[in-house]
Amino acid sequence: MSIFEKIKVWRGMGKVIGTAAGAQVYAGVGGLVNAAAGLTAPRLAGDIPWTPFAKPLADCTVSLISTAGFYEPGDEPFDVDTPDGDPSYREIPMAIDPGSLAIAHTHYPKRYAEEDPNVLLPLDHLLELADAGLFRLARRLFSFGFGGTLTGAYVKEPDGTAHQVAQQLQEDGVDVVLLVPA
Amino acid sequence: MSERVGCPRAVFVKFPHGAALGEPGARDQQLTVLRDLFWALQDVTEPGAIVEPGYRWRRTEYPPVALQSYVRETPAAAEPPTPPGDD
């Protein structure tokens, strides 16, 4: 176990930014955070993946990917202590009550999502829109924890976790994926 | 980040981390941002485009969003969303 994990650096940071004052400071340095995250994220090699929107929205199956660390109680939480971040993901039923979910993440102020999960996981809204016939909802969504640095464990072919999720989205017949970052 | 990783279409709002769709309990604000995601899906034709509606985090009234407004009848004639005005 590295010294980083022993003193639980990320967990401590999460506690600080979880406070009202910490959230204010974090908001003030948000640009720096984004810039730092951008430097570590794997840069896309090649052309931007692109599929034209070519069918009526009402005929589309919509799913959701979150990076906010949501997981079902009883399921394994994301490892928030590993310095490289946890590349695993969790499948969550789309019809679940978002208020029943727990959050394992240390890199953003969780206070907003803990008060109203729809700020990051708009399940109530998506269910309402699907019930109105605007589109179909997939049976499940996928939740990542991220944290740490974004590494090739997510995108390395063929077994990176992003590729695994993409495969499962195809199996579910998903046409549209909303990616909502934390 | 969206540019670096090659996101096909994106909507960028200057909201705090942890509140991508808006304030807790702010239904109309959240539905407005969600609507813009679906507008970007239907309107964007240039890979990698990032739409910036210019919404404010607080002190802005967001009018109720009509459910049918999510669907673009004529994508070519669609107008970009405009920020709601302050009171």
Interface residues (C-beta under 8 A of the other chain):
Chain A: A23 Y26 A27 G30 V33 N34 A37 G38 A41 P42 R43 L44 D47 I48 P49 W50 T51 P52 F53 P56 L57 A58 A68 Y108 P109 K110 R111 Y112 A113 E115 D116 N118 V119 L120 P122 H125 L126 E128 L129 A132 L134 V176 L178 L179 V180 P181 A182
Chain B: M1 R4 V5 G6 C7 P8 P16 H17 G18 A19 A20 L21 G22 E23 P24 G25 R27 Q30 L31 L34 L37 F38 L41 Q42 T45 P47 G48 L67 Q68 Y70 V71 P75
